[in-house]
Amino acid sequence: MMFQLKTSFTPLGDQPEAIERLSQGLLEKKRAQVLLGITGSGKTFTMAHVIARAQRPALVLAHNKTLAAQLFQEFKAFFPFNAVEYFVSYYDYYQPEAYIPRTDTYIEKDLAINDQIDALRLSATRSLIERSDVIIVASVSCIYGLGSPEYYSKMILHILIGQEVRRDDLLLHLVQMHYKRNDYELARGTFRARGDVLEVMPAYEEKRAYRIEFDGDEIERLREIDPLTGKALRSLTRLSIYPGSHHVTPEEVRFDALESIREELSEREAYFAKENRLLERQRIHERTLYDLEMIREIGFCKGIENYSRHFSKRPAGSPPPCLLDYFPKDFLFFIDESHQTLPQLRAMYNGDRARKNSLIEFGFRLPSAYDNRPLKFEEVEERIHQVIYVSATPGPYEIARSDGEIVQQIIRPTGLLDPVIAVKPATTQVDDVLEEIRLETSKKNRVLVTTLTKKLAEDLTRFLTDIGIKAKYLHSDIDTLERVQIIHDLRLGTFDVLVGINLLREGLDLPEVSLVAILDADKEGFLRSETSLIQTCGRAARNVEGRVVMYADRTTDAIQNALDITEKRRAAQKAYNRAHRITPATVKKELVKDLSLTFGDILPASKTAEAPRHLSPADLTDKIRQLETDMKQAARELRFEEAARLRDLMHHYKELQLLEENL
């Protein structure tokens, strides 16, 4: 068996039936299925079992980095012997190229790439090329244009002991794979050559490099080494080094692309000349010729992705290759939280197209730039072999695609019921929620309160604090690292009430929360839709005393539907518990200390760095760069113990940065 599921748990509640029905649906070649799983029902566990039964590569799509990171960690634990990979956007900062005609303002593209996530992305495509037991957890970044899998595979460098190859040819191949020569420091995506010894650190590795030793034009020895100390770790008989970028092309393809770009440039110049738009004609002429010269001399240029159609020899308007094209055709596709993920997939193409209109219309880019884009929703559908939509609140599209057949998972293995919901008048909501808060805090429980605006959240928090209640607010203006700290402090009991706008975020599973109060529940809109209300109510589903109070002066359709669905689920859950003699109990979820709180614990006492809990994202990036510089300096001075310590410290800061970006 390729996929080996490792777990000490057995399926319980609705899980056995869900696993059986979904697996049977795959065998029956059903193209689309829906798993309706409530909060705490173990949807990820069910997905893992379905993958293990199907024994096929899988792509799990999440709608944000937070959820993707959580799923990645869970699948890594379920499948420790298989390739579980992580593929999300690798930008720390991204300002897309744009032109604003009204003010004649050109905004050049500006970006900062996260080195660690770039390595994880390259590791994901490498796994898809070389093995079949692959699970990739991805964000919607996976539908954006990526280099051609055909060229990517063609550019892989395969090496064997005894192979006849000139050293200089090997160096040239590495350069064509977007590796950089650095004879002083061996870093990710670089190589160094000293006499008959060539050392390479692949772009998808962080702790491994390879040493290739020549005897004339013959490869005499291959070894895996520690990139920092140079110590040999093991001998190899063969080695494959994958490209340092997804946008690699063979040399002959590059020459053909240059000619194709020139032809398009001529057509565009003729168009502008005919329209008597001489400024645009001159602009596109100068910019494109400069790019062509850069590509001819060094193999790439800034914004080379805008010419991707020429490099992949695609006709105009055709979809670019993306991560989905690296999978075999029969891969499994799970769309998690599909009620949020599918709208994102639909929106990607239109947003990209609108931005490029002015760039192309005013001569900053050739029309082929349109084809460097995310997939249209229909193009994503065309690449789906079999899909399982996973959500607590699947939408009409998912239900229609599965012909109305829904696999339900509404019984929790823990026996916990959906929370009781009460509806109270909104006219006295502040006074009433104050009483409810005092009742819950007297029992050492926590409370979530949702409002409609940031100002209301801040004002309510200030009011609660003024009368002696320990409260904080949470919304998008708060730094991501601080959000982690706030949630941690709520669970810890540092404060008792968390006020927010949209506390529907997956991963906000707080067993200590016994009450969710929804203010202005009758104000119809996105935040008070049926889906949002059900999702919000689920935040109280981890506590045996969990309950919800909706404040409304009238019962909207959304409120009534949420009440009906919840009551129906509670009845089914009670019946199951009676039949199986299960007594519900609050989830005992260990309070995992935040990395920023325990950072010092992982270092020797005498060498503890300052606690990074208050570092901003920019400070974190600066800290990582400084540590990397110090590490390399220590290695150059042969202070390997200190270099190793700095390397470990740098990796911990990167993990903290990754956590911050995913929250």
C-alpha positions in Angstrom: 0.0 0.0 0.0 1.3 3.5 -0.9 -0.6 5.4 1.7 -0.2 4.2 5.3 -2.5 5.9 7.8 -1.1 6.0 11.2 -3.5 6.7 14.1 -4.4 5.4 17.5 -8.1 6.4 17.0 -10.8 4.4 15.4 -13.7 6.1 13.4 -16.7 6.9 15.7 -20.0 8.6 15.4 -20.9 9.3 11.8 -17.3 8.8 10.7 -17.5 5.1 9.7 -20.6 5.6 7.5 -19.1 8.8 6.0 -15.8 7.0 5.1 -17.7 4.1 3.6 -20.1 6.1 1.5 -17.4 8.5 0.2 -15.0 5.6 -0.6 -17.8 3.7 -2.4 -18.7 6.9 -4.3 -15.1 7.1 -5.6 -15.3 3.4 -6.7 -18.6 4.2 -8.5 -16.8 7.0 -10.4 -18.9 9.7 -8.9 -17.4 13.0 -10.0 -18.6 15.1 -7.1 -19.6 14.3 -3.5 -20.4 16.5 -0.5 -19.3 15.8 3.1 -21.4 17.9 5.4 -19.4 17.8 8.6 -20.2 20.0 11.7 -17.6 21.6 13.9 -15.8 18.9 15.9 -17.0 15.9 13.9 -13.5 15.0 12.6 -13.8 15.9 9.0 -10.0 15.8 8.5 -9.9 12.3 10.0 -12.5 11.2 7.6 -10.6 12.7 4.6 -7.5 10.8 5.7 -9.3 7.5 5.8 -10.8 8.1 2.3 -7.3 8.9 0.9 -5.9 5.7 2.6 -8.7 3.6 1.0 -8.5 5.2 -2.4 -4.6 5.0 -2.6 -4.4 7.9 -4.9 -2.6 11.3 -4.8 -4.7 14.0 -3.2 -4.9 17.8 -3.3 -6.6 19.4 -0.3 -7.6 23.0 -1.0 -8.1 25.5 1.8 -9.4 29.1 1.6 -6.6 30.6 3.8 -3.1 30.0 5.0 -4.4 29.4 8.6 -6.5 26.5 7.6 -3.9 25.2 5.2 -1.2 25.1 7.9 -3.5 23.3 10.3 -4.5 20.7 7.7 -0.8 20.3 6.7 0.1 19.5 10.3 -2.8 17.1 10.7 -2.1 15.2 7.5 1.6 15.0 8.3 0.7 13.3 11.6 -1.7 10.9 9.8 0.7 10.0 7.0 4.3 10.1 8.5 5.6 7.7 5.8 4.2 9.6 2.8 4.9 12.9 1.1 2.7 15.5 2.7 3.5 18.9 1.2 2.4 22.5 1.7 1.8 24.8 -1.3 0.6 28.4 -0.6 1.6 31.9 -1.8 5.2 32.6 -1.1 5.0 36.3 -0.9 5.8 38.1 2.4 4.8 41.3 0.6 3.3 41.7 -2.9 2.5 44.9 -4.8 1.4 43.9 -8.3 2.3 46.0 -11.3 -0.4 48.5 -12.2 -1.1 51.6 -14.2 -3.7 54.3 -13.1 -4.6 56.3 -16.3 -6.5 59.0 -14.3 -3.4 60.2 -12.6 -0.9 58.8 -15.1 0.7 56.7 -12.3 2.7 53.6 -13.1 3.2 51.3 -10.1 6.1 48.9 -10.5 5.8 45.4 -9.1 7.4 45.0 -5.7 7.6 41.9 -3.7 9.4 40.0 -1.0 9.5 36.2 -1.2 9.4 34.0 1.9 12.4 31.7 1.5 11.0 28.9 3.5 7.6 28.7 1.7 9.4 28.9 -1.7 11.4 25.8 -0.6 8.1 24.0 0.4 6.5 24.8 -2.9 9.5 23.4 -4.8 9.4 20.4 -2.6 5.7 19.9 -3.4 6.3 19.7 -7.2 9.4 17.6 -6.8 7.3 15.0 -4.8 4.7 15.0 -7.5 7.3 14.3 -10.2 9.1 11.5 -8.3 6.5 9.7 -6.3 2.8 8.7 -6.2 2.1 8.8 -2.5 1.6 12.5 -2.3 -0.8 14.7 -0.4 -0.6 18.4 -1.0 -2.4 20.9 1.1 -2.7 24.2 -0.8 -4.4 27.6 -0.9 -6.0 29.1 -4.0 -2.4 30.0 -5.0 -2.4 26.6 -6.7 -4.6 27.8 -9.6 -2.1 30.6 -10.5 0.3 30.0 -13.5 3.3 27.9 -12.8 6.0 26.7 -15.1 5.3 23.9 -17.5 5.6 20.4 -15.8 7.0 19.2 -19.1 9.9 21.6 -19.1 10.3 21.2 -15.3 10.8 17.5 -15.7 13.0 17.9 -18.7 15.4 20.2 -16.8 16.0 17.8 -13.9 19.7 17.0 -13.5 20.2 13.2 -13.1 23.7 12.1 -12.0 25.2 8.6 -11.6 28.5 7.4 -10.3 30.7 6.5 -13.3 28.7 8.9 -15.6 30.8 10.7 -18.2 30.1 14.4 -18.1 32.2 17.5 -18.3 32.3 19.6 -15.1 31.6 22.8 -17.1 28.5 21.2 -18.7 27.2 20.4 -15.3 27.7 24.0 -14.1 25.9 25.3 -17.2 23.0 23.0 -16.5 22.7 24.2 -13.0 22.7 27.9 -14.2 19.9 27.0 -16.6 18.0 25.5 -13.7 18.2 28.9 -12.0 20.9 28.0 -9.5 23.5 30.6 -8.7 27.2 30.1 -8.3 28.6 31.2 -4.9 32.1 29.9 -4.1 32.1 31.3 -0.6 28.7 30.3 0.9 26.6 27.3 0.2 23.0 28.4 0.6 19.6 27.2 -0.7 19.6 27.4 -4.5 23.3 27.8 -4.9 26.4 25.8 -5.9 30.1 26.1 -5.6 32.9 24.6 -7.6 36.5 24.1 -6.3 38.7 22.1 -8.6 37.2 18.6 -9.1 34.6 19.1 -6.4 31.2 20.5 -7.0 28.8 21.2 -4.1 25.1 21.9 -4.6 22.3 22.9 -2.2 19.0 22.2 -3.8 16.4 25.0 -3.7 13.9 22.7 -2.0 16.2 21.7 0.9 17.1 23.6 4.1 19.4 21.1 5.8 20.9 19.0 3.1 23.4 19.6 0.2 25.3 17.3 -2.1 29.0 16.9 -3.0 29.9 15.7 -6.5 33.5 14.6 -7.0 35.0 14.3 -10.5 37.9 12.2 -11.8 38.5 14.0 -15.1 35.2 13.9 -17.0 33.9 11.0 -14.9 31.8 11.3 -11.7 33.8 9.4 -9.1 31.8 9.9 -5.9 28.4 11.3 -4.7 27.8 12.3 -1.1 25.1 14.0 0.9 26.6 16.6 3.2 25.7 19.1 5.9 25.7 22.5 4.1 27.0 24.3 7.1 29.8 22.1 8.3 30.6 20.3 5.1 30.5 17.0 7.0 29.6 13.9 4.8 26.4 12.3 6.0 26.1 9.4 3.5 27.3 8.1 0.2 25.0 7.9 -2.8 25.1 6.0 -6.1 22.7 8.3 -8.0 21.3 11.8 -7.5 18.5 13.9 -9.0 18.6 17.7 -8.6 15.4 19.5 -9.4 15.2 23.0 -10.8 15.5 26.0 -8.6 12.4 27.6 -10.0 9.2 26.4 -11.6 9.8 28.8 -14.5 12.6 27.0 -16.2 12.9 26.4 -20.0 15.3 24.5 -22.2 17.6 26.7 -24.2 16.0 25.9 -27.6 12.6 26.8 -26.2 13.9 30.1 -25.0 15.2 31.0 -28.5 11.8 30.2 -30.1 10.1 32.3 -27.4 12.3 35.3 -28.2 11.3 35.1 -31.8 7.6 34.8 -30.9 7.7 37.8 -28.6 9.3 39.9 -31.4 6.5 39.0 -33.7 3.9 40.0 -31.1 5.8 43.2 -30.5 5.6 44.1 -34.2 1.9 43.5 -34.3 1.4 45.7 -31.2 3.5 48.5 -32.6 1.5 48.4 -35.8 -1.7 48.6 -33.8 -0.6 51.7 -31.8 0.8 53.3 -35.0 -2.5 52.8 -36.8 -4.3 54.4 -33.8 -1.8 57.3 -33.8 -0.8 56.5 -30.2 2.9 57.2 -30.5 3.6 57.4 -26.8 2.2 53.9 -26.2 4.1 52.6 -29.3 7.4 54.0 -28.1 6.8 52.7 -24.6 6.0 49.1 -25.6 8.9 49.1 -28.0 11.5 50.2 -25.4 10.2 48.0 -22.6 9.9 44.8 -24.6 13.3 45.2 -26.3 14.9 45.7 -22.9 13.2 42.5 -21.6 14.3 40.5 -24.7 17.9 41.7 -24.3 17.9 40.5 -20.6 16.4 37.1 -21.5 19.0 36.6 -24.2 21.9 37.6 -22.0 21.1 36.1 -18.6 18.1 33.8 -19.3 15.4 35.9 -17.5 14.1 39.4 -16.9 11.9 41.2 -14.4 8.3 40.2 -15.0 9.3 37.3 -17.3 6.1 35.5 -16.2 4.2 37.9 -18.5 5.8 36.2 -21.4 4.9 32.7 -20.2 2.6 32.0 -23.1 5.5 32.3 -25.5 7.7 30.0 -23.4 5.1 27.3 -23.1 4.1 27.7 -26.8 0.4 28.1 -25.9 -2.2 29.7 -28.2 -3.7 33.1 -27.1 -6.4 32.7 -24.4 -5.4 29.2 -23.3 -5.0 28.5 -19.6 -1.5 28.4 -18.2 -0.1 25.3 -16.5 -0.6 25.3 -12.7 -0.1 22.9 -9.8 -3.1 20.9 -10.9 -1.2 20.0 -14.1 1.6 18.4 -12.0 -0.9 15.8 -10.6 -1.8 12.6 -12.4 -5.2 12.7 -14.0 -6.9 10.5 -11.4 -6.0 12.6 -8.4 -8.5 13.2 -5.6 -9.5 16.8 -5.0 -10.8 17.8 -1.5 -12.2 21.4 -1.3 -12.3 22.2 2.4 -14.7 24.8 3.7 -16.1 24.9 0.2 -18.7 27.5 1.1 -15.8 30.0 1.3 -13.2 28.4 -1.0 -15.4 28.2 -4.1 -16.2 32.0 -4.2 -12.5 32.6 -4.0 -11.8 30.4 -7.0 -14.4 32.2 -9.0 -13.0 35.7 -8.1 -9.4 35.1 -9.0 -9.5 35.5 -12.8 -11.7 38.6 -12.9 -9.5 40.5 -10.5 -6.3 39.7 -12.4 -7.9 40.6 -15.7 -9.1 44.0 -14.5 -5.7 45.0 -13.3 -4.0 44.1 -16.6 -6.4 45.9 -18.8 -4.8 49.3 -18.3 -1.2 47.9 -18.5 -1.9 46.4 -21.9 -4.1 49.3 -23.2 -1.4 51.9 -22.4 1.7 50.0 -23.7 3.3 48.7 -20.6 2.7 45.1 -21.5 2.0 43.0 -24.6 -1.5 41.4 -24.8 0.1 38.0 -24.1 0.4 39.2 -20.4 -3.3 38.4 -20.2 -2.4 34.7 -20.4 -0.2 34.8 -17.3 -3.2 34.4 -15.0 -5.0 32.2 -12.6 -7.4 29.6 -14.0 -11.0 30.5 -14.7 -13.4 28.6 -12.6 -14.5 26.5 -15.6 -10.9 25.6 -16.3 -10.5 24.4 -12.7 -13.6 22.2 -13.2 -12.1 20.7 -16.3 -9.1 19.5 -14.4 -11.2 17.8 -11.7 -11.4 14.0 -11.9 -13.2 13.4 -8.7 -13.9 16.0 -6.0 -15.2 16.0 -2.4 -16.6 19.2 -1.1 -16.2 19.5 2.6 -18.2 22.0 4.7 -20.5 22.5 7.6 -22.6 24.6 5.4 -22.3 23.5 1.7 -23.8 25.9 -0.8 -26.3 25.3 -3.7 -23.5 24.8 -6.2 -21.9 21.9 -4.3 -25.2 20.3 -3.6 -26.2 20.5 -7.3 -22.9 19.1 -8.5 -23.4 16.1 -6.3 -27.0 15.6 -7.5 -28.3 16.5 -4.0 -26.7 13.5 -2.4 -25.0 14.6 0.8 -22.9 12.5 3.2 -23.6 13.9 6.6 -21.3 13.8 9.6 -23.3 15.4 12.4 -22.5 13.1 15.3 -19.3 14.0 17.2 -17.1 11.2 18.5 -17.0 13.1 21.8 -20.8 12.9 22.2 -21.0 16.7 22.4 -24.3 18.2 21.2 -24.8 21.3 19.1 -25.2 24.3 21.5 -28.6 25.4 22.7 -29.7 28.6 21.0 -31.8 31.3 22.6 -33.2 34.4 20.9 -33.6 37.6 23.0 -34.6 41.2 22.1 -31.9 43.3 20.5 -33.3 46.5 22.2 -31.7 45.5 25.5 -28.9 43.5 24.1 -26.0 45.3 25.9 -27.6 45.0 29.4 -28.5 41.4 28.8 -25.2 40.3 27.4 -23.6 41.9 30.5 -25.7 39.6 32.7 -24.8 36.6 30.6 -21.1 37.4 30.7 -21.2 37.7 34.5 -23.0 34.4 34.8 -20.4 32.6 32.7 -17.3 34.2 34.1 -18.5 33.3 37.6 -18.2 29.7 36.5 -14.7 30.3 35.1 -15.9 30.0 31.5 -15.1 32.2 28.5 -17.4 34.2 26.2 -17.3 35.2 22.6 -19.3 38.2 21.5 -19.8 39.1 17.8 -20.7 42.6 16.6 -21.2 44.0 13.1 -18.5 46.7 12.9 -14.9 47.3 14.2 -16.1 50.4 16.0 -18.8 48.5 17.9 -16.3 45.8 18.9 -13.9 48.4 20.3 -16.7 50.4 22.0 -18.2 47.4 23.6 -14.8 46.2 24.8 -14.1 49.6 26.3 -17.4 49.6 28.1 -16.8 46.1 29.5 -13.4 47.0 30.7 -14.6 50.2 32.3 -17.0 48.2 34.5 -14.4 45.7 35.6 -14.8 42.8 33.1 -11.6 41.5 31.5 -12.2 41.8 27.8 -10.3 42.3 24.5 -11.4 42.8 20.9 -10.1 40.9 17.8 -10.4 42.2 14.3 -8.4 42.6 11.1 -6.5 45.7 12.2 -4.7 43.8 14.9 -1.3 42.4 14.0 -1.3 38.7 13.2 1.2 37.8 15.9 -0.9 39.7 18.4 -4.0 37.7 17.4 -2.2 34.5 18.3 -1.3 36.0 21.7 -4.9 37.2 22.3 -6.4 33.8 21.6 -3.8 32.1 23.8 -4.5 34.6 26.6 -8.3 33.9 26.3 -7.8 30.2 26.8 -5.3 30.8 29.5 -7.8 32.9 31.4 -5.8 36.2 31.3 -9.1 37.7 30.2 -12.7 36.3 29.9 -14.5 38.0 27.0 -13.3 38.2 23.4 -15.3 40.7 21.2 -15.0 40.5 17.4 -16.7 41.0 14.1 -16.3 37.7 12.3 -15.2 35.0 14.7 -15.9 32.2 12.1 -12.3 31.5 11.5 -11.5 27.8 11.2 -9.2 26.9 13.9 -10.8 29.1 16.5 -11.8 26.0 18.5 -11.9 27.1 22.1 -13.1 24.4 24.6 -13.2 27.0 27.4 -15.9 29.0 25.6 -19.3 28.2 26.9 -21.3 31.2 25.5 -21.4 32.8 22.0 -23.4 36.0 22.0 -24.4 37.3 18.5 -25.5 41.0 18.6 -27.9 42.4 16.0 -28.5 38.9 14.7 -31.5 40.2 12.7 -29.4 42.6 10.6 -29.5 40.7 7.4 -26.3 40.5 5.3 -23.1 38.5 4.9 -22.2 38.4 8.6 -25.7 37.4 9.6 -26.6 35.0 6.8 -27.7 31.4 7.6 -24.2 30.1 6.8 -22.5 32.6 9.0 -24.9 32.1 11.9 -24.5 28.3 11.8 -20.7 28.7 11.6 -20.7 31.2 14.5 -22.8 28.9 16.7 -20.3 26.1 16.1 -17.8 28.1 18.1 -19.7 27.0 21.3 -19.7 23.3 20.3 -16.6 22.3 22.1 -18.0 22.8 25.6 -20.6 20.6 27.3 -22.3 23.7 28.6 -22.0 25.5 25.3 -24.9 27.8 24.3 -25.7 30.6 22.0 -27.7 33.8 22.5 -28.9 35.7 19.4 -30.1 39.2 20.0 -32.9 40.0 17.5 -36.1 42.0 17.4 -37.5 39.8 14.6 -36.8 36.3 13.5 -35.3 36.4 10.0 -35.3 33.5 7.7 -31.6 33.0 8.4 -32.2 32.8 12.2 -35.2 30.4 11.8 -33.2 28.1 9.5 -30.2 28.1 11.9 -32.6 27.2 14.8 -34.3 24.5 12.8 -31.1 22.9 11.6 -29.5 23.0 15.0 -32.5 21.5 16.7 -32.7 18.7 14.2 -29.0 17.9 14.7 -29.4 18.0 18.5 -32.2 15.4 18.3 -30.0 13.1 16.2 -27.0 13.6 18.5 -29.1 12.9 21.6 -30.6 9.7 20.0 -27.1 8.5 19.1 -25.8 9.2 22.6 -28.7 7.3 24.2 -28.3 4.3 21.9 -24.5 4.1 22.6 -24.7 5.2 26.3 -22.3 8.1 25.6 -22.1 11.0 28.2 -21.0 14.2 26.5 -17.9 15.9 28.0 -16.1 19.1 27.2 -13.2 18.6 24.8 -9.9 18.4 26.7 -7.7 20.3 24.4 -4.2 20.8 25.7 -3.2 24.5 25.9 -0.3 24.5 23.5 2.0 27.3 24.4 2.6 29.8 21.7 6.0 29.7 20.1 6.6 33.3 21.0 6.0 32.4 24.7 8.3 29.3 24.8 11.0 30.4 22.4 13.6 30.6 25.0 12.9 27.1 26.3 14.4 25.5 23.2 17.8 27.2 23.6 20.5 26.7 26.2 19.9 28.9 29.2 23.1 30.8 28.7 22.4 31.6 25.1 18.7 32.5 25.2 17.8 35.2 22.7 15.4 37.9 23.5 11.8 36.8 23.5 10.3 37.7 20.1 6.7 37.9 21.2 6.4 41.6 20.3 8.3 41.5 17.0 6.4 42.9 14.0 6.4 41.0 10.7 9.1 43.4 9.4 11.2 43.0 12.5 10.9 39.2 12.2 12.2 39.4 8.6 15.1 41.6 9.7 15.9 39.2 12.5 16.0 36.2 10.2 18.3 38.0 7.8 20.6 39.1 10.6 20.8 35.5 12.0 21.5 34.2 8.5 24.3 36.7 8.0 25.8 35.9 11.5 25.5 32.1 10.8 27.4 32.4 7.5 30.0 34.6 9.1 30.5 32.1 11.9 30.9 29.3 9.4 33.5 31.2 7.4 35.4 31.7 10.6 35.1 27.9 11.3 33.1 28.5 14.5 30.8 25.6 13.5 29.2 25.1 16.9 28.1 28.8 17.0 27.0 28.6 13.4 24.8 25.5 14.1 23.2 27.3 17.1 22.5 30.3 14.9 21.1 28.1 12.2 18.7 26.4 14.7 17.7 29.8 16.1 17.0 31.1 12.5 14.8 28.1 11.7 12.8 28.7 14.9 12.3 32.3 13.9 11.2 31.1 10.4 8.7 28.8 12.0 7.4 31.7 14.0 7.2 33.8 10.9 5.3 31.0 9.1 2.9 30.7 12.0 2.3 34.5 11.9 1.6 34.4 8.1 -0.8 31.6 8.5 -2.9 33.3 11.1 
